[in-house]
Amino acid sequence: MASPAPSTSSSPSYPTSFESVLDLARLPWFEVRGGNRLVLVDDGSVGPIIDMHTHLALGFIRRLRVDVNRSTPTTAYYLPLTLPIDLDRYSNKNFDDESLWSMKLDNSLLLLSSWGKRVTHTAPNLVRDMHDLGIGQSVVLPIDLPVGARNADAALAAARRYPELLAFGSVHPMERGIEAEMDRQQAAGAIGIKLHPNAQFIAPDHAKTVHLCGRCGERGLPVLFHCGPVGIEPKAARKRSQVHRYEATLAENPDTVFILGHCGALQHAEAILFAEKYPNTWFELSCLGLSAVRDVIDTVPHDRILYGTDWPFYHQSLTLARVLIATDDRPELRRAILHDNAARLLKL
């Protein structure tokens, strides 16, 4: 199971272009209920599922002003349910100009407040979507700066309140007293640490990043890195997230488990080469196009591939549909990616 092998299955051909997220119901695993809910129809060949990559509303500089425990009738995903979807493209390539502008505005450091789409990015809304898609547990990933909002505390509190949620912590490499802060968050329930070179304004190969990752390894805390450029970030952020810049940290910390979020994103072909060289690396599939998912499956040991979605940027069905298509007639591989690998990694 651990060794990848190209599929020899004569599985049916599935469409990859859809009029909307709800149009994914043309695939055999989904149907629309209530007019606006895409629901998994599981005949026993899909579940259980663990989503390794989700977020709740975040705050920066100012305190978090969104009530992440408040349910709203619908969720305002950054990629609207109504836009056309091409599963073979990286997920953000499905944005139109209006929705891309709206997403960037909503995530502006100056405008993170108690309004906008983020007010729907709450724990009960995430749990509701999980139930629709048969997702038993989701990992919530906070992102913190050295000062300002404590998103990690909000994520950890949500995980204590909602048994379906698990929380990573977030400790900035430049923060004072990183070891004490890491211990505090771990005592509060953090099962890993999220690092985001773009949003946290620090490179993955910075000496302080390398140091922090080593301290994570000492505590048995896996590090989930945002890994790779995504094409819509500012130029400086794109420079920080080049895949080759992660290698020094991986090499320096062989006792730390690293999860490469987005599998290197637009540089996935470079990122998956780390699999053989660094057995402490795991590869999370959120946002990758279908052909890229297949590349990962054909290259990375199957026991180190993880399902993730980047909710609420995207509906959780996008990555799920890609995995279901790529693993058609391969039930053991499907279960490993959707559940067993994450369960083993997180010691569930």
Summary of the structure (lengths in Angstrom):
residues: 348
radius of gyration: 18.7
end to end distance: 20.0
largest distance: 56.0
contacts: 1206
relative contact order: 0.17
helix: 39%
strand: 13%
